[in-house]
Amino acid sequence: MTLGTHAHHVAPIIAEDIYRQAADAGDADAMVNLGLLLAEAGRTGEAETSLSSVRRRRRQRDQG
Protein backbone atom coordinates (compact mmCIF):
# COMPACT_ATOMS: atom_id res chain seq x y z
CA MET A 1 0.00 0.00 0.00
CA THR A 2 3.04 2.29 -0.37
CA LEU A 3 1.64 4.04 -3.42
CA GLY A 4 -1.61 4.70 -1.60
CA THR A 5 0.18 6.06 1.46
CA HIS A 6 2.26 8.40 -0.68
CA ALA A 7 -0.72 9.44 -2.76
CA HIS A 8 -2.74 10.13 0.40
CA HIS A 9 -0.92 13.45 0.80
CA VAL A 10 0.05 14.22 -2.78
CA ALA A 11 -3.10 13.21 -4.66
CA PRO A 12 -6.01 12.38 -2.34
CA ILE A 13 -8.38 11.54 -5.20
CA ILE A 14 -5.96 8.90 -6.47
CA ALA A 15 -5.38 7.63 -2.93
CA GLU A 16 -9.12 7.30 -2.39
CA ASP A 17 -9.41 5.15 -5.49
CA ILE A 18 -6.48 2.96 -4.44
CA TYR A 19 -7.81 2.56 -0.90
CA ARG A 20 -11.33 1.77 -2.15
CA GLN A 21 -10.07 -0.95 -4.47
CA ALA A 22 -8.04 -2.55 -1.71
CA ALA A 23 -10.84 -2.13 0.84
CA ASP A 24 -13.31 -3.75 -1.55
CA ALA A 25 -10.89 -6.69 -1.74
CA GLY A 26 -11.04 -6.98 2.07
CA ASP A 27 -7.82 -5.19 3.06
CA ALA A 28 -8.43 -3.88 6.60
CA ASP A 29 -5.47 -1.47 6.47
CA ALA A 30 -6.92 0.08 3.33
CA MET A 31 -10.29 0.45 5.08
CA VAL A 32 -8.59 2.34 7.91
CA ASN A 33 -6.60 4.52 5.50
CA LEU A 34 -9.75 5.24 3.50
CA GLY A 35 -11.59 6.19 6.68
CA LEU A 36 -8.81 8.54 7.72
CA LEU A 37 -8.61 10.12 4.27
CA LEU A 38 -12.37 10.67 4.19
CA ALA A 39 -12.38 12.12 7.71
CA GLU A 40 -9.60 14.55 6.78
CA ALA A 41 -11.72 15.63 3.80
CA GLY A 42 -14.69 16.28 6.12
CA ARG A 43 -16.64 13.31 4.78
CA THR A 44 -17.29 11.95 8.26
CA GLY A 45 -20.31 9.82 7.38
CA GLU A 46 -18.35 7.90 4.77
CA ALA A 47 -15.35 7.71 7.08
CA GLU A 48 -17.45 6.15 9.84
CA THR A 49 -18.83 3.58 7.39
CA SER A 50 -15.32 2.55 6.38
CA LEU A 51 -14.08 2.35 9.96
CA SER A 52 -17.20 0.46 11.04
CA SER A 53 -16.42 -2.14 8.39
CA VAL A 54 -12.99 -2.64 9.91
CA ARG A 55 -14.41 -3.04 13.41
CA ARG A 56 -17.03 -5.53 12.17
CA ARG A 57 -14.44 -7.60 10.28
CA ARG A 58 -12.10 -7.68 13.27
CA ARG A 59 -14.91 -8.77 15.61
CA GLN A 60 -15.84 -11.56 13.19
CA ARG A 61 -12.21 -12.64 12.95
CA ASP A 62 -11.78 -12.63 16.72
CA GLN A 63 -14.95 -14.65 17.25
CA GLY A 64 -13.66 -17.29 14.89
C-alpha positions, 0 to 999 in steps of 0.5 A: 500500500506504499503508493496509496500512502504516498498518494494520500498526501500528494493526490487524495483523489488517487489515494481514495481510489487505491484505498477503495479498491483494496478495501473492496478486496477486504484489506483492513489497512486500506479500510482504515486509510480510507476512513482517515482520508475521508475524515480529513476531507470532512466526509465523516459519514463515509469515514465512519462507514469505512471504519465500522467495516474494519471493526465488524471484520475484526470482531468476526475474525476474533470470534472465529 
